[in-house]
């Protein structure tokens, strides 16, 4: 069943909010009002570089071995290449009243042109600040694509489908539908594709550490996660966000995939269409969590409960003082694909999209509300995900469909030239939503 809606991955209450209205404009007088409510807790989020006495008495979690700088291998500021020095603090907001958006792309060092196209097209929109670009160099195991053999590639697929008897929880069955050898061959998936599945977690972890280093004032109003072939219609997206209450954690996706509800209640974003969260959700994603201390914060209590629940084996990766973004990163880093035979159950039988969906939904980064953009159901009878095109943004998978689409919030499988063409269309339609 396909419905012409968009699924919100997250939206839940935050108390003690104060109204702040952000009004932004560009040179073409395209004014957009986004009314937000910043909670009293937002300004007091505890970061590792905070000067609070409580934090200073705690032992900070050191940077992981694969991240000594907290900077991604590529970075653009307002669409231009940018490489800050570690002693700089360049993360000031673009303007006092403007809407600020940051994004991270999951790319490859073998096709940086894709991310360069993003930076020069929608990454140059007046609302955009940083575009973080991640490649193999940002992975915990940057030579994975070189060292992984074809036999190991297929062995991981077999292991993830057969060795799933890790307790009994609602996510156990998902691992049994890890891509099969037949699908991998039909889709032409490479070893590099498999290695990139952990890059989603590494990217989120690295950007989270960057924000903590820069401080809470550096956080954007919205944060996007997407593939390197994703295009956003920034004018339409800003209009969309302006119609939704941003006073609470809010996370949505351009296209989400739902498992049959009778099997498991799990929804995850289809990575090529992007995942978008507001500042409140981003704060939850990057704040340090201390489970060995008594907490009165409901979100901290939820995170500690999920860690103990250990739905995907992430418990062994957690260390007090980590954030959820750190946990995602370390859990992936502890499972080199070339050492899959040494994995303890359940291993790392998660695709990048599944990882994002797991942490957003189960760790309270965002919780289910009503449908907002578009989603598709899965047919798991073949043992792998078969995504049927929806009637909304899920259909925007090539430049032809995007040209004709009335839901040009985002498009997937775009080349740089396609992004520039769609940018021009988005600019023409900015006053006619």
C-alpha positions in Angstrom: 0.0 0.0 0.0 1.3 3.4 -0.9 0.0 6.6 0.5 0.6 10.2 -0.7 1.9 11.5 2.6 5.2 12.3 4.2 6.2 10.6 7.4 7.4 12.7 10.3 10.2 10.8 12.1 10.0 13.0 15.1 8.1 15.7 17.0 7.6 15.7 20.8 7.0 18.2 23.6 9.5 20.5 25.1 8.4 22.5 28.1 9.1 26.1 29.2 9.3 27.5 25.7 9.8 31.2 24.7 8.6 32.5 21.3 11.3 33.8 18.9 10.4 34.7 15.4 13.1 34.4 12.8 12.6 36.5 9.7 14.9 35.9 6.7 15.1 37.5 3.3 17.3 37.3 0.3 18.2 39.8 -2.3 15.1 39.0 -4.3 12.7 40.0 -1.4 11.7 36.4 -0.9 10.7 36.8 2.8 10.0 33.7 4.9 8.8 33.7 8.4 9.6 30.8 10.6 8.3 31.1 14.2 10.1 28.9 16.6 10.1 28.4 20.3 13.5 27.9 22.0 13.1 26.0 25.2 14.8 27.1 28.4 16.8 23.9 28.2 18.1 24.7 24.8 20.4 27.4 26.0 21.7 25.3 28.8 22.6 22.2 26.9 25.7 20.7 28.5 28.5 20.4 25.9 32.0 18.9 26.4 33.6 22.3 26.2 31.1 23.9 28.6 32.4 25.8 31.6 29.8 24.4 33.9 31.3 23.0 37.2 29.4 19.8 36.8 30.9 19.1 33.4 34.4 20.0 34.4 34.3 17.4 37.1 33.5 14.7 34.6 36.1 13.0 32.5 35.4 13.8 28.8 35.3 11.1 26.3 38.4 11.3 24.1 38.2 11.6 20.3 38.0 8.2 18.6 41.2 7.0 16.9 39.7 7.6 13.5 38.9 11.3 14.2 41.6 13.5 15.6 40.3 16.7 14.2 36.5 16.6 14.3 36.5 18.1 10.8 35.2 16.2 7.8 37.5 15.6 4.8 35.5 18.2 2.8 33.7 21.3 3.9 32.0 24.2 2.2 30.8 27.5 3.7 28.1 29.3 1.8 28.9 27.1 -1.2 32.6 27.9 -1.2 35.4 25.4 -0.2 36.3 25.9 3.5 39.0 24.3 5.7 39.1 25.9 9.2 42.1 25.5 11.4 41.6 23.7 14.7 42.3 26.8 16.7 39.7 28.8 14.8 36.1 29.2 15.9 34.4 29.8 12.5 31.0 28.5 13.4 29.2 31.7 14.1 25.6 31.9 12.8 25.1 33.5 9.4 23.0 36.3 10.8 21.3 37.3 14.0 17.8 36.8 12.7 18.3 34.5 9.6 17.4 30.9 9.2 20.6 28.9 9.3 20.9 25.4 7.7 23.8 23.0 7.8 24.0 19.6 6.0 26.2 16.6 5.8 26.6 14.5 2.6 27.6 10.9 2.4 29.9 10.8 -0.5 33.1 9.2 -1.9 36.6 10.4 -2.6 36.2 8.9 -6.1 33.4 11.2 -7.0 33.8 14.4 -5.1 32.2 16.2 -8.0 28.8 15.2 -6.7 29.3 17.0 -3.4 30.9 20.0 -5.3 27.7 20.1 -7.3 25.6 20.2 -4.2 27.7 23.0 -2.7 27.4 25.1 -5.9 23.7 24.6 -6.3 21.4 24.2 -3.2 24.5 24.5 -0.9 24.8 28.2 -2.1 21.2 29.1 -1.0 21.1 32.1 1.3 19.9 30.0 4.2 22.8 27.5 3.9 25.9 27.7 6.0 28.0 24.6 6.2 27.9 21.6 3.9 30.1 18.9 5.4 31.3 16.3 2.9 32.3 12.8 4.1 34.3 10.2 2.2 36.3 7.1 2.8 38.8 9.3 4.7 36.2 9.9 7.4 35.6 6.2 8.0 37.0 4.3 10.9 38.3 1.8 8.3 39.2 4.0 5.3 40.7 1.1 3.3 37.7 -1.1 3.7 36.9 -0.9 0.0 40.5 -2.1 -0.8 40.8 -4.8 1.8 37.4 -6.4 1.7 37.3 -9.4 -0.6 34.3 -10.5 -2.7 34.0 -13.6 -0.6 33.9 -11.6 2.6 31.3 -9.3 1.0 29.0 -12.2 0.3 29.9 -13.8 3.7 28.6 -10.7 5.5 25.3 -10.9 3.7 24.9 -14.6 4.6 25.9 -14.0 8.2 23.5 -11.2 8.7 20.6 -13.2 7.4 21.3 -16.4 9.3 22.9 -15.5 12.6 20.1 -13.3 14.0 19.3 -15.1 17.2 20.3 -12.3 19.5 17.7 -12.3 22.2 14.2 -11.6 20.9 13.4 -8.0 20.2 11.3 -6.1 17.7 14.3 -5.3 15.5 15.7 -8.9 15.3 13.7 -9.7 12.2 15.0 -6.7 10.3 18.5 -8.1 10.2 17.2 -11.3 8.5 16.3 -9.1 5.5 19.8 -7.8 5.0 20.4 -7.6 1.2 20.9 -11.0 -0.3 23.6 -12.0 -2.8 21.1 -12.1 -5.7 19.9 -8.5 -5.0 23.5 -7.3 -4.6 24.4 -8.7 -8.0 21.3 -7.4 -9.7 21.8 -3.9 -8.4 25.5 -3.9 -9.1 26.4 -3.0 -5.6 30.1 -2.9 -4.9 32.3 -3.4 -1.9 32.6 0.4 -1.6 28.8 0.5 -1.3 28.9 -1.8 1.7 31.7 0.1 3.4 29.7 3.3 3.0 26.9 1.9 5.1 28.9 2.7 8.2 29.8 6.2 6.9 26.3 7.5 7.9 27.2 6.8 11.5 30.7 8.2 11.2 29.5 11.3 9.6 26.9 12.1 12.3 29.5 11.4 15.0 32.1 13.7 13.5 29.7 16.6 12.9 28.4 16.1 16.4 31.9 16.6 17.8 32.4 19.6 15.6 29.3 21.3 17.1 30.3 20.4 20.6 33.7 22.0 20.1 32.2 25.1 18.7 29.5 25.4 21.4 25.7 25.6 21.5 25.5 29.0 19.9 26.9 27.5 16.7 24.0 25.1 16.2 21.9 25.7 13.0 18.1 26.0 12.9 18.0 22.9 10.8 20.4 20.0 10.0 20.1 17.7 7.0 21.7 14.3 6.3 21.7 13.1 2.7 23.5 11.1 0.0 25.8 13.0 -2.4 23.2 12.7 -5.2 20.4 14.4 -3.2 19.1 17.8 -4.4 16.9 20.0 -2.2 14.4 22.6 -3.3 15.5 25.1 -0.6 12.7 27.6 -1.1 10.0 25.0 -1.0 11.6 23.4 2.1 11.7 26.7 4.0 8.1 27.3 3.2 7.3 23.8 4.4 9.1 24.3 7.7 7.4 27.6 8.3 4.0 25.8 8.5 5.2 23.4 11.2 5.7 24.2 14.9 9.4 24.2 15.5 9.2 24.6 19.3 9.9 20.9 19.9 12.2 18.2 18.6 11.1 17.7 15.0 12.7 15.3 12.5 11.3 14.4 9.1 12.5 12.8 5.9 11.8 13.2 2.2 10.8 9.6 1.8 10.5 7.0 4.5 10.1 3.2 4.3 7.7 1.4 6.5 7.9 -2.3 7.4 4.7 -4.2 7.6 3.2 -3.2 10.9 2.2 -6.8 11.7 5.9 -7.8 11.6 7.7 -4.8 13.2 6.9 -1.2 14.0 9.9 0.4 12.3 10.2 3.3 9.9 13.5 4.5 8.4 14.4 7.3 6.0 15.3 6.5 2.4 18.8 8.2 2.5 18.7 9.6 -1.0 15.8 11.8 -0.2 17.4 13.3 3.0 16.7 13.4 6.7 16.0 16.8 8.2 15.9 17.8 11.9 15.5 21.0 13.7 17.8 22.5 16.3 16.0 20.8 19.3 16.5 17.4 17.7 20.1 18.2 16.9 20.7 19.1 20.6 19.4 15.7 21.7 21.6 14.0 19.2 24.8 15.6 20.4 24.4 16.1 24.1 26.5 14.0 26.5 24.7 11.2 28.3 25.6 10.0 31.8 23.8 6.8 32.7 25.8 6.2 35.9 24.2 9.3 37.4 20.7 10.0 38.6 19.0 12.1 36.0 15.7 14.0 36.0 15.9 14.6 32.3 13.3 12.3 30.5 15.3 12.1 27.3 18.5 11.0 29.2 16.4 8.4 31.0 15.1 7.2 27.6 18.5 7.0 26.1 19.9 5.0 29.0 16.9 2.6 28.8 17.6 2.0 25.1 21.2 1.4 25.7 20.3 -1.2 28.4 17.7 -2.7 26.0 20.5 -3.2 23.5 18.3 -3.6 20.4 21.1 -3.8 17.9 24.0 -4.6 20.1 25.1 -1.0 20.7 25.4 -1.4 24.5 29.0 -2.6 24.3 30.0 0.6 22.4 28.7 3.1 25.0 30.8 4.9 27.5 29.5 7.5 30.0 29.8 11.0 28.6 29.1 9.9 25.0 26.3 11.5 23.0 23.9 9.5 20.8 25.9 10.6 17.8 29.1 9.3 19.4 27.4 6.0 20.2 26.4 5.6 16.5 30.0 6.3 15.4 31.7 4.0 17.9 29.3 1.1 17.4 30.1 1.2 13.7 33.9 1.6 14.3 33.9 -1.6 16.5 32.7 -3.7 13.6 35.3 -3.8 10.7 33.7 -5.6 7.8 36.9 -7.5 7.1 36.7 -9.0 10.5 33.0 -10.0 10.3 33.8 -13.6 11.4 34.9 -12.1 14.8 31.7 -10.2 15.3 29.7 -11.1 18.4 26.0 -11.3 17.8 24.3 -9.3 16.4 27.4 -7.7 14.7 26.7 -4.8 12.4 23.9 -6.0 10.2 22.5 -2.5 9.6 22.3 -0.4 6.4 23.0 3.3 6.8 19.3 4.2 6.4 18.3 1.7 9.1 20.9 3.1 11.5 19.5 6.6 11.1 15.9 5.3 11.6 16.8 3.3 14.7 18.4 6.1 16.6 15.9 8.8 15.6 12.9 6.7 16.5 14.1 4.6 19.5 16.5 7.2 21.1 14.0 10.0 21.2 15.7 12.2 18.7 12.3 12.4 17.2 9.1 10.3 17.8 6.3 9.4 15.4 3.6 12.0 14.9 1.5 12.3 11.7 2.5 11.7 8.1 3.9 14.8 6.5 5.9 14.2 3.2 5.8 10.7 1.6 6.4 7.1 2.4 6.4 3.7 0.8 5.8 0.2 2.2 8.2 -2.6 1.8 7.7 -6.0 0.2 10.0 -8.3 2.2 8.8 -11.6 0.6 11.9 -11.5 -1.6 14.2 -11.1 1.3 15.2 -7.6 0.6 13.7 -4.2 0.4 11.7 -3.5 -2.7 10.8 0.2 -2.7 7.7 1.1 -4.7 7.5 4.7 -5.9 5.0 6.8 -4.0 2.8 9.5 -5.5 4.7 12.3 -3.7 8.3 13.1 -3.2 9.2 9.3 -3.2 8.8 9.4 -7.0 11.4 12.1 -7.5 14.2 9.7 -8.6 15.3 11.2 -11.9 15.5 14.6 -13.4 12.5 14.1 -15.6 10.2 13.2 -12.8 11.5 16.1 -10.7 10.8 18.6 -13.5 7.2 17.6 -13.6 6.8 17.0 -9.9 4.6 19.3 -7.7 6.5 18.1 -4.7 10.0 19.4 -5.5 11.1 19.4 -1.9 14.0 17.0 -2.8 15.1 14.7 -5.6 17.3 11.6 -5.7 19.9 10.3 -8.1 20.8 13.8 -9.3 24.0 14.7 -11.2 25.5 18.1 -10.8 24.0 19.4 -14.0 20.6 18.2 -12.9 21.0 20.1 -9.6 21.7 23.3 -11.4 18.7 22.9 -13.7 16.4 22.1 -10.8 17.8 25.1 -8.8 16.7 27.4 -11.6 13.2 25.9 -11.5 13.1 26.2 -7.7 14.1 29.9 -8.0 11.3 30.6 -10.5 8.7 28.9 -8.4 9.7 30.5 -5.1 6.7 32.8 -5.0 4.2 30.3 -6.2 4.0 27.5 -3.6 
